Each structure stands twice: as structure tokens, then as C-alpha cells.
Amino acid sequence: MLKISELNSYLKIKGIPEDSYSINEVNDESLCIVEENKKWHIFYSERGLRTEECCYHDEHSAVLYFINRLSKMLKFLSNEKIEP
């Protein structure tokens, strides 16, 4: 099971551009995953606004959703199956 602490390394290995995502902080023009109030929030940040935000209580589910959403957004990893 992939955890938040391993996510950045995983994305680097896959060649995902670092400016397309943000882990544990909010950066504009990127897909963000942050923990707030014991939930994982995933959203696209643009001009300080959060769009298409969703929340997960489970870290693993949040990571899988983040990877899948990022891959669709960038059209990377589209043939890759990520095991839960």
C-alpha cells in the first residue's frame, strides 16, 4: 500500500513533472493533496481557489485517487494498474 510519505518518490520514478502536483501544501496550478482535520483533501488549485475537491478519511484511498486523477489529468500512467 502506497502512503503519502512515499508518493513523491513514486511520482518522480514515473516521470511525472513536479510542477503538476503538490503534496502536503497548496500550490497554484497543481493537483494538491493535503491533510486537514483528519481527512485527506484532493483538489486542483488555481488562483487560490480549490476546484473539484474531494475528501477521504483513508490515506490509501486518497493516494490511489490522487494518482488516478493526476494520471488522467496528464495522460500519464494510463495503462498502469496500481494495486491497492
C-alpha positions, -999 to +999 in steps of 0.1 A: +000+000+000+014+033-011+015+061+016+017+098+014+053+097+026+061+075-005+040+094-030+066+120-041+093+093-048+067+072-067+057+101-089+094+110-096+101+074-107+072+076-130+085+108-146+056+130-135+065+167-137+070+180-102+052+213-110+019+194-118+013+183-082+017+193-046+019+171-016+011+184+019+009+220+007-012+241-016+005+254-048-014+271-076-017+254-110-013+219-095-032+190-082-029+191-044-032+165-016-032+179+019-043+166+053-068+188+071-090+179+100-080+142+099-091+140+062-071+139+030-083+167+007-075+164-031-082+193-054-068+214-082-056+248-070-059+277-094-056+313-084-061+304-048-093+285-055-099+248-049-117+231-077-132+196-078-123+190-042-129+156-026-121+142+008-110+108+021-106+095+057-084+067+045-049+076+034-045+047+010-078+055-008-067+092-010-034+083-026-049+060-052-075+086-061-047+113-063-026+091-086-055+082-108-067+118-111-032+130-118-027+104-145-059+113-162-050+150-159-016+144-175-025+114-196+004+096-179+002+062-162-030+055-182-021+018-187-006+013-153-026-006-128-019+003-092-025-024-067-044-015-035 
